[in-house]
Amino acid sequence: MDFSELESIYKKLGGDFKQFSKISANVDVGLKFGFEKRINEVDVQLFGLVSGDLNPIHFSEEFAKQTRFGGRVVHGMLTTSLVSTAVARLPGTVVLLETNLRYLAPVRIGDLVSVDCEIVEKEKNRYKVNVVCRVNDKAVAEGWVKILIW
């Protein structure tokens, strides 16, 4: 099975697929950029399969209702994986070197997650990027990543 076949299946299952594209920008301190994606049921299912994280908080509404979240939540790592997409869109070959992210609030299936990034430090071709993931205007994760760009 090739990628286009998987893409077609993903879309049919309700996946919010966006074609990958680089942004045109001068990569330097102060640059702001981002990415957004709606997290759907298929994303949670596939992430659970790929990662092996089958925690019932993500898959069982009955179980999740008994927790402080009151219902199913999206994997935190699925939410913050969108940070990788945001930085990969920068010009050049981008390599993620280090992450420091903390989770502030749950993300629900169907939420549109916006990733807002700002380059705050530069040393040669290494950059520190501050990151905030939001649903609506509420921060759900925040922190920073360090990247290398060739």
Backbone bond lengths (Angstrom), bond angles and torsions (degrees), N, CA, C in turn:
res aa  C-N    CA-C-N  psi(-1)  N-CA   C-N-CA  omega(-1)  CA-C   N-CA-C  phi
1 M - - - 1.451 - - 1.528 107.39 -
2 D 1.310 117.20 131.90 1.460 119.53 179.04 1.532 110.79 -96.50
3 F 1.312 115.12 174.34 1.462 120.75 -174.38 1.528 111.92 -60.80
4 S 1.315 118.10 -41.63 1.468 120.00 -178.08 1.528 111.51 -62.74
5 E 1.329 117.51 -33.84 1.468 120.12 176.32 1.526 110.58 -67.55
6 L 1.341 116.70 -43.26 1.466 120.26 177.25 1.532 111.28 -63.54
7 E 1.329 115.82 -41.06 1.466 120.53 177.60 1.527 110.71 -58.67
8 S 1.315 116.69 -44.37 1.458 121.89 179.88 1.528 111.34 -62.10
9 I 1.312 116.60 -45.27 1.471 121.18 177.86 1.526 110.28 -62.16
10 Y 1.326 116.38 -45.46 1.469 121.41 179.77 1.529 110.80 -57.85
11 K 1.315 116.84 -46.19 1.470 120.65 179.28 1.522 111.24 -63.02
12 K 1.342 116.73 -42.60 1.462 120.61 179.64 1.522 111.51 -61.85
13 L 1.337 116.58 -30.22 1.466 121.31 179.20 1.532 112.86 -84.86
14 G 1.339 116.24 3.99 1.460 120.34 176.41 1.516 114.83 98.35
15 G 1.306 117.61 10.81 1.460 121.04 -179.94 1.518 112.20 -70.87
16 D 1.314 115.46 142.00 1.470 123.17 179.28 1.523 108.31 -93.02
17 F 1.343 116.15 81.57 1.461 121.05 -176.85 1.518 110.39 -87.64
18 K 1.323 115.73 131.32 1.459 121.76 176.11 1.522 108.10 -121.74
19 Q 1.318 116.26 132.14 1.457 120.13 176.13 1.527 108.84 -61.51
20 F 1.326 116.49 136.88 1.454 121.15 178.81 1.519 109.43 -73.00
21 S 1.318 115.54 134.82 1.460 120.18 176.41 1.525 109.52 -148.03
22 K 1.318 114.66 146.30 1.458 121.12 176.58 1.523 108.48 -83.48
23 I 1.336 116.00 150.61 1.450 119.80 173.98 1.530 108.28 -93.64
24 S 1.282 115.94 155.99 1.463 121.64 175.96 1.515 107.10 -100.57
25 A 1.337 116.08 114.90 1.459 119.07 -176.54 1.514 110.09 -162.72
26 N 1.317 115.81 157.41 1.454 122.49 170.31 1.527 106.52 -86.99
27 V 1.318 116.37 110.46 1.459 120.68 -175.36 1.523 109.21 -78.11
28 D 1.325 115.27 106.83 1.462 121.17 -178.60 1.524 109.02 -159.41
29 V 1.323 115.58 169.89 1.462 121.21 178.50 1.530 108.75 -55.62
30 G 1.320 115.04 134.25 1.457 121.72 179.83 1.520 113.84 100.68
31 L 1.331 117.66 -15.74 1.464 119.90 179.67 1.524 110.01 -65.81
32 K 1.329 115.31 130.09 1.461 122.26 176.15 1.524 108.28 -113.09
33 F 1.318 115.63 137.88 1.454 121.15 -179.46 1.519 108.09 -157.04
34 G 1.316 116.80 174.42 1.463 117.90 -178.56 1.507 113.06 -169.80
35 F 1.313 113.51 -169.79 1.459 122.98 -178.87 1.519 106.49 -161.98
36 E 1.333 116.50 151.57 1.461 119.24 174.43 1.515 110.68 -142.91
37 K 1.319 114.17 150.76 1.460 121.20 -178.58 1.521 109.01 -156.34
38 R 1.320 114.78 140.64 1.463 120.60 173.58 1.524 107.36 -85.89
39 I 1.333 115.99 128.13 1.460 121.55 178.92 1.527 108.21 -91.41
40 N 1.314 115.41 118.87 1.458 121.51 -176.95 1.526 111.41 -111.84
41 E 1.312 114.70 173.27 1.467 121.26 -179.57 1.534 111.72 -53.56
42 V 1.317 116.56 -44.15 1.462 119.93 -178.82 1.532 111.45 -61.07
43 D 1.328 117.65 -33.65 1.466 120.89 178.52 1.524 110.73 -64.38
44 V 1.323 116.00 -44.96 1.461 120.64 179.50 1.528 110.26 -63.77
45 Q 1.334 115.88 -44.56 1.467 120.09 -179.75 1.530 111.07 -61.32
46 L 1.333 116.34 -49.87 1.466 120.01 -178.22 1.522 112.03 -67.13
47 F 1.334 117.51 -38.91 1.464 119.91 178.62 1.529 109.86 -62.98
48 G 1.317 116.44 -41.37 1.460 120.07 176.96 1.520 111.68 -60.60
49 L 1.328 116.67 -42.48 1.467 120.68 178.61 1.527 111.41 -65.80
50 V 1.323 116.74 -46.57 1.471 120.66 -176.92 1.520 111.25 -68.26
51 S 1.328 117.29 -43.51 1.468 120.84 -175.24 1.528 112.75 -85.30
52 G 1.323 116.19 -23.79 1.464 119.81 -173.96 1.516 113.08 84.15
53 D 1.340 117.50 0.95 1.465 121.78 179.23 1.523 108.43 -83.25
54 L 1.321 115.16 95.03 1.456 121.46 -179.20 1.531 111.27 -107.62
55 N 1.313 115.93 28.90 1.456 122.54 177.44 1.531 109.23 -49.97
56 P 1.336 118.40 129.21 1.466 120.55 -177.28 1.535 113.59 -62.56
57 I 1.309 119.47 -16.05 1.472 121.05 176.40 1.531 110.45 -61.63
58 H 1.341 115.80 -23.95 1.464 120.97 -179.96 1.525 112.87 -96.46
59 F 1.349 117.78 -20.22 1.457 120.90 -169.43 1.519 115.55 -120.11
60 S 1.308 118.34 -21.91 1.462 120.74 -175.87 1.529 110.53 -116.93
61 E 1.320 115.71 109.92 1.463 119.84 178.44 1.529 110.30 -62.11
62 E 1.317 116.95 -40.05 1.463 121.36 179.47 1.533 110.67 -58.92
63 F 1.317 116.25 -48.84 1.467 120.77 178.02 1.528 110.67 -63.44
64 A 1.329 115.90 -48.89 1.469 120.73 -173.85 1.526 112.33 -65.08
65 K 1.330 117.86 -29.55 1.467 120.71 178.00 1.529 111.47 -62.71
66 Q 1.325 116.75 -25.16 1.466 121.23 -178.52 1.532 112.46 -83.37
67 T 1.330 117.44 -3.59 1.466 121.31 -178.52 1.523 110.31 -97.19
68 R 1.304 115.71 173.97 1.469 120.85 178.96 1.518 112.45 -63.91
69 F 1.352 117.65 -17.82 1.460 120.91 179.41 1.522 112.04 -81.03
70 G 1.326 117.77 -20.24 1.455 121.38 176.81 1.522 114.59 71.35
71 G 1.310 117.08 11.77 1.463 121.18 178.87 1.515 110.13 168.83
72 R 1.312 115.35 175.21 1.469 121.09 -177.76 1.518 111.87 -60.41
73 V 1.327 115.18 147.16 1.458 121.78 176.51 1.528 109.11 -131.01
74 V 1.310 114.59 154.00 1.459 122.70 176.86 1.527 108.44 -73.83
75 H 1.321 117.02 145.32 1.470 121.11 174.25 1.536 109.30 -53.74
76 G 1.304 116.87 133.18 1.464 120.10 176.62 1.519 111.57 -59.69
77 M 1.336 116.21 -41.38 1.462 119.93 -179.23 1.531 111.50 -67.19
78 L 1.322 118.38 -29.27 1.461 120.65 174.43 1.528 109.02 -66.08
79 T 1.316 116.29 -45.65 1.464 120.66 178.54 1.521 110.72 -57.78
80 T 1.321 117.08 -50.89 1.469 119.06 -175.22 1.524 112.83 -79.18
81 S 1.331 117.99 -9.40 1.466 119.09 173.31 1.527 110.70 -64.17
82 L 1.316 117.05 -21.56 1.462 120.94 177.70 1.524 111.65 -66.48
83 V 1.333 117.12 -21.61 1.463 121.03 174.80 1.528 109.45 -62.06
84 S 1.319 116.41 -41.03 1.458 121.30 178.88 1.529 110.29 -59.78
85 T 1.319 117.07 -41.57 1.461 120.91 177.94 1.520 110.45 -63.42
86 A 1.329 117.04 -44.68 1.468 120.58 -178.66 1.528 111.20 -58.81
87 V 1.336 117.81 -49.10 1.468 119.61 -177.13 1.527 111.61 -72.18
88 A 1.330 118.49 -30.56 1.465 121.15 178.91 1.525 111.55 -64.89
89 R 1.310 117.26 -20.78 1.462 121.91 -179.67 1.525 112.67 -76.41
90 L 1.332 117.71 -11.83 1.466 120.31 177.60 1.530 110.23 -64.56
91 P 1.323 117.74 154.05 1.470 120.14 177.56 1.526 111.53 -60.29
92 G 1.318 116.45 146.35 1.459 122.11 178.65 1.514 111.49 92.96
93 T 1.333 113.94 -174.47 1.463 120.91 176.16 1.515 107.38 -93.36
94 V 1.320 116.35 115.85 1.466 122.59 -173.82 1.522 109.34 -103.29
95 V 1.334 115.62 130.87 1.457 121.91 177.21 1.525 107.98 -122.84
96 L 1.315 116.27 126.91 1.463 122.39 177.22 1.523 108.33 -79.57
97 L 1.341 116.95 122.14 1.458 121.89 -176.70 1.526 114.12 -101.83
98 E 1.318 116.26 -35.81 1.466 120.43 -172.81 1.519 108.67 -157.90
99 T 1.324 115.35 144.98 1.465 119.92 176.29 1.521 110.09 -132.28
100 N 1.313 114.92 148.65 1.456 122.33 173.80 1.524 105.56 -144.68
101 L 1.326 115.79 95.79 1.463 121.00 -175.57 1.520 109.76 -128.33
102 R 1.313 115.51 141.05 1.464 119.30 175.93 1.523 108.82 -125.22
103 Y 1.313 113.84 149.16 1.455 121.20 -175.01 1.521 109.10 -99.33
104 L 1.331 115.73 130.59 1.460 121.42 -173.27 1.522 113.75 -109.95
105 A 1.323 116.45 -30.95 1.463 120.54 -176.42 1.527 108.71 -155.97
106 P 1.328 116.64 154.80 1.466 119.23 -178.80 1.525 112.40 -72.40
107 V 1.310 114.86 151.50 1.457 122.68 171.69 1.520 106.40 -109.01
108 R 1.322 116.04 136.55 1.464 121.89 -178.70 1.527 110.13 -103.71
109 I 1.299 114.79 153.93 1.456 119.75 174.75 1.528 108.68 -59.70
110 G 1.321 115.43 130.13 1.465 121.54 -176.93 1.512 113.63 100.20
111 D 1.341 117.54 -11.42 1.468 120.30 179.83 1.525 111.39 -72.35
112 L 1.327 115.21 143.77 1.457 122.47 172.53 1.525 106.82 -91.80
113 V 1.329 116.19 116.21 1.461 121.53 -179.09 1.521 108.50 -98.80
114 S 1.319 116.31 124.89 1.463 122.64 175.58 1.514 108.61 -106.47
115 V 1.320 116.20 130.35 1.461 122.19 177.97 1.526 107.18 -107.19
116 D 1.327 116.27 118.83 1.460 121.81 178.39 1.516 108.67 -109.98
117 C 1.327 115.85 127.25 1.459 121.85 -175.58 1.525 110.46 -125.10
118 E 1.327 114.89 149.34 1.463 120.78 172.81 1.516 108.98 -145.31
119 I 1.326 115.95 129.02 1.463 120.55 175.90 1.525 108.00 -74.70
120 V 1.341 115.63 125.05 1.463 120.01 -175.92 1.530 113.40 -116.76
121 E 1.329 117.46 -16.86 1.464 121.13 178.14 1.512 109.32 -144.48
122 K 1.348 114.34 149.64 1.465 120.15 176.93 1.521 108.47 -142.60
123 E 1.337 115.24 132.63 1.462 121.51 173.39 1.523 106.83 -139.26
124 K 1.319 115.57 103.77 1.469 122.86 -173.12 1.525 108.37 58.40
125 N 1.326 117.89 -116.77 1.467 119.91 -179.16 1.532 112.46 -106.80
126 R 1.338 115.39 24.41 1.468 121.57 176.46 1.527 108.88 -113.71
127 Y 1.320 114.55 139.75 1.461 120.25 -173.84 1.523 110.35 -134.38
128 K 1.322 114.72 145.40 1.469 120.84 169.66 1.517 106.60 -105.92
129 V 1.332 115.00 131.10 1.457 121.43 -175.94 1.526 109.05 -122.46
130 N 1.323 116.75 120.35 1.467 119.88 172.85 1.523 108.33 -77.92
131 V 1.331 114.97 142.98 1.455 121.25 -172.45 1.525 110.47 -135.40
132 V 1.326 115.83 138.49 1.463 122.20 169.87 1.524 107.47 -134.67
133 C 1.322 116.51 126.34 1.463 122.27 172.35 1.521 106.78 -99.59
134 R 1.334 115.29 131.60 1.465 119.85 -177.02 1.525 110.87 -129.27
135 V 1.325 114.58 149.95 1.451 122.84 165.37 1.512 104.87 -118.56
136 N 1.332 115.24 119.79 1.458 121.46 -167.58 1.532 105.93 58.45
137 D 1.299 118.94 -124.49 1.467 119.45 178.23 1.524 112.26 -105.23
138 K 1.330 116.91 7.18 1.453 121.07 -176.45 1.523 110.90 -93.01
139 A 1.345 116.73 126.17 1.459 121.37 176.53 1.524 108.91 -69.49
140 V 1.341 116.35 127.84 1.459 121.69 178.28 1.529 111.49 -110.22
141 A 1.335 116.76 -19.70 1.467 122.44 175.69 1.521 107.22 -157.47
142 E 1.322 115.45 149.53 1.461 119.08 178.28 1.514 109.49 -154.38
143 G 1.311 115.30 162.65 1.451 121.09 178.76 1.506 110.86 155.98
144 W 1.328 115.19 -142.35 1.463 120.10 -179.13 1.524 109.97 -151.86
145 V 1.316 114.03 160.42 1.456 120.94 173.21 1.534 107.85 -133.54
146 K 1.317 115.12 154.14 1.456 120.74 172.16 1.519 107.52 -113.69
147 I 1.326 115.02 135.53 1.463 120.52 -177.78 1.525 110.69 -131.20
148 L 1.305 114.50 158.65 1.454 123.96 174.42 1.518 106.24 -117.87
149 I 1.332 116.72 135.60 1.465 120.39 178.11 1.520 108.88 -125.03
150 W 1.347 115.20 126.74 1.470 120.50 174.28 1.499 108.66 -99.31
